[in-house]
Structure formats: C-alpha cells, structure tokens
C-alpha cells in the first residue's frame, strides 16, 4: 500500500474543488481520480486532465459540474456513460464504473494497462483528495511504474478496444517505458484487430507518438511486432529493397533513419545550425510542426518502390519524388484527413 505525498487537488481552483464536492453530494456517491493524473502526481507533476470514475452515469455528473462551473459539456460515449467538462484550461472526464462493475477496484482492474489502473478517492466534503491519499492499485501498477513497464491488465484488453494496441506504444514513446513480454506476445498475436478501429482514433494516437522524442525507436518496435504494417502497408514494399551503392540501407530503413536524424536535429538544432539555434527553437516550440517534420522524414521516399527500375545494370528511382507526392496526398486524405475534418 502506498499514499500520495500530498493533496494534489489543494492547488487546484477552490471553485473546482467545491464543485466536485457538490457532485458527490448531489448524487450521494464517492468519486475517484483514476489513471494519468495519479501517475503524474506520483512523478511530482501537476495535471490539468482529470479522469473521474463513479457508480453514476458520467454524463449526469459532467452535466452537473459544467453547469456549476460554467464550463463546456462534451458527451464522449453515451452508451458507456462518459462525458467531459472543459473549463478554464482543465479537462475533467467523468465515467461510470466499467462493464457494470460496482466498485472502484473492479473498475480499475478492467482498464487497459496497469499504469493506468491507479486511483485515489476524492473527499466528498472538501473536494480535495481523501486523507491519507491512499492509492488504490488492484492490478500492480505501482510495481510497473517503478520498473518502467507497460503491462496489460488482462489478456482480453486488446479485443475490448483494439486501439489499445497502438496506445501501448504511445506510452512506450511518451514515458520511455518498455513493454512486458506477455504484452508483446499479445500484440504480435492480435495486430490484425487494429483494422477495426476508426481512422481518426488511430491518427490521434500516432500523432502523440510522432511528437515524442522517441518516435523512431518506437516505430522500430512496431515494425518488429507487425503493428506498423497494419497502419502503413504502403511502406512495407520498401523493406529489403536495395538501393544504389551510395545508400547503405534499404528503402524503408532509409526512411526510418531519416526520421531518427530528424529527431536528433529537433532535440538540439544548435548543434547542427549554430547560427540559427534560437530561430529553430522558436519554430519547434509548436508540437504540430515537430510532428509534421517527422512525418515528412518518414515518408520522404514513399514513392521509391513504385519507381524502381534496373537501367544498364544500375538501380534507379527516377521521379520517385513526384510519385511519392501523389501517394502521400492519398495517404494523408485517408489517414490524417479524417481527423483534420473532425477537428474543424
């Protein structure tokens, strides 16, 4: 058993704490902070995204909180009872205990990964955390946090939501953790499930991988499991495709290496452009730009397989840039365009 070192909600606006206490009183239920916020607090970091679980439909709780605070009410999943309140830079998600469970322990045990299966109770009177800030940990998430390990809570988590296949790598990339062996085996066996996931959800998760400082290493792991080819089969034809002697890597690994070097440039532009480091730093402060630079690196030779020819005994890729441009527009329209249109 472990406790948090402080009431992290004490530093949040008093109006938010009062509103949370009012929710608990209105519905006569205990409320629990779960998931990423608990993980961040354990790491000593504040968190503006709160995931709150309870025995009541999350839409009812979120609607009440939004009206109390004057925030925006956003339904997320009416069937599962999940909704969000956006207020003053905070995002507060409410969800009903999962799969018909009746306790927070049972709810947490049904989440995706053990590091997301941590909870702490809210004090229904103050709206802060309930002393002594005991961490509820039914799946062994604290041990996995200490070991920097991403581990599923059960063997059926990917079947319940195939997007979790990609989310596993997003946590690897964002937290610099490793997959545990059983989780790796489950991913390899179930990669094909990802095709059942909406493209905009896949695009959103992959964007988070791309803006992390470890996207190249993470994609290499995804290649090894086969998950990457489920998302971008267009790049697979470059695997093993030899290039002229001036290139020491095949087409696909050349693309991946370009991404790796783009990450190095982004991490320390001053090293590569000593007279323009400040300008680069300003430009790269926007995470969207970081992501697009990495996408460009990864796909810069997308057209090579379609243009490969043997001329006078030499391998050529004439006009591969034009072919790649045409392929890329199609790929962006299918993969990224859906999310872009949704965001509009």
WOWO-V505281 format. One record per helix or strand. SS is the DSSP state (hx for helix, st for strand). FROM is the first residue (numbers start at 0). LEN is the number of residues. Records with the same first field share a line. If there is no record, write none. Layout:
SS = FROM-LEN + FROM-LEN
This chain:
st = 2-1 + 31-3 + 48-6 + 71-6 + 81-6 + 89-7 + 112-1 + 118-4 + 128-1 + 133-1 + 135-1 + 148-2 + 151-1 + 177-2 + 308-3 + 313-3
hx = 7-4 + 13-14 + 35-7 + 57-12 + 97-3 + 103-6 + 113-3 + 140-7 + 156-4 + 162-13 + 180-16 + 198-12 + 214-11 + 226-5 + 232-6 + 250-17 + 268-4 + 276-8 + 286-13 + 303-4 + 319-16 + 336-7
